[in-house]
Amino acid sequence: MSFFNRMFGGGMDDVNYKELVQNGAVLIDVRTPGEFAQGHVDNAINIPLQVIGQEVAKIKAFNKPVIVYCLSGARAGSAKSFLEGQGIETYNGGGIQAMASSLA
């Protein structure tokens, strides 16, 4: 994986996202509501990075691993770091195109 992909869109985790989702992981799109409305991965919920701190209890209540993604992977990386700090099992799915491809 190239440096650019590792940093911004290829995802940071070497995992099988499709299997995680099949086993109940929750997909969280951390883009803005406007970006989410323009298109998102099936079954994803929108919790923008700007408000993720306010939604920790909701995310913990899922009691499941979460996969975060955004446009390029950068916001997903920030979300992953924050959520892991809150004790939530979190995976960086990278950018939306990478996430969609890994679930196909």
N, C-alpha and C positions, 0 to 999 in steps of 0.2 A: 504494500500500500504506500502511496506517495506521501510525502510530508504534508502537502496541501490536503489530501483526503483525510489524513489522521487528524489534522487540526480543524478542518472546517466542514467535512461532509461525508466522509466514509464511515463515520461512527468510530467510537473509541474502543468498543468492546468486541472481542472476537467470540461472538456467541451466535447461536441459531435463533434469530428473532422469531421466525415462523413457529418454531417449537415452543418458545416462551409464550407466544400469544395463544397457541393451541392449548397450552397448559394453564391459561387464565391470566396472564400478565395484562396489565392495563396500558393502553397506548395513550400518551398525553402529548398533545401538540402544544408547544410553548410559544407559538407565534401569536401575533395580535388577533383579535376577533375578525378584523378585516381580511387578514391573510388567510385565516381559517375558512372564512366564508367563500374565498376564491377557490378552494379545493383542499381536501385533506385525505388522509388515509382512512379507509373504512373502519368504523367502530372506534375511532379516536375521539377523545374528549379534548376540549380546548381549555387549558388553564395557562394563560399568558405568563411568561417569565416575570413580568412586572408585579403580578399578584400571587405568585406561587407561595410566598411566605404566609399569606393569609389563608391558604387552602391546605396547609399541612394536615390538620385534623381530618379533613375530607379524604385526602390521599392515604393517610394511615388507616382510615376506616375501610378502605378497599381490602386491606389485609392480604395484598398480593404484590408481587414485583411490578414495577412500572418501567416502561420504556418511554423515554422522552425523545422528541425530535423537533426540528424547526426547519428553517429554510436551508441553512448551510451546515449546521451542526454546532456552531459556536454557542448559541443560546442554550441548546440542549446540554452542552458541556457544563455551562454554569448551573443549569437546573439540576443536573446529576450531582454535582459537587454539593450543592445546597441540600438536596433531598437525602443524600447519603449521610450528611452531617446531622440530619434529623432521625436517622436510624431506619430509613426506608431503602429497601433493596431496589436499586435504580440502574438502568442501562441506558447508554447514549446511543440512540438509533441513528444519529447523524442528521443529515438533511432529508427533506421529504422525498426526494427522488430515490435516495439510497434506501430509505425505510420502505417505500412502496416496492422497490425491486426485491428487497430481502423477504418480503411477505408474499410475493407472487408465486 
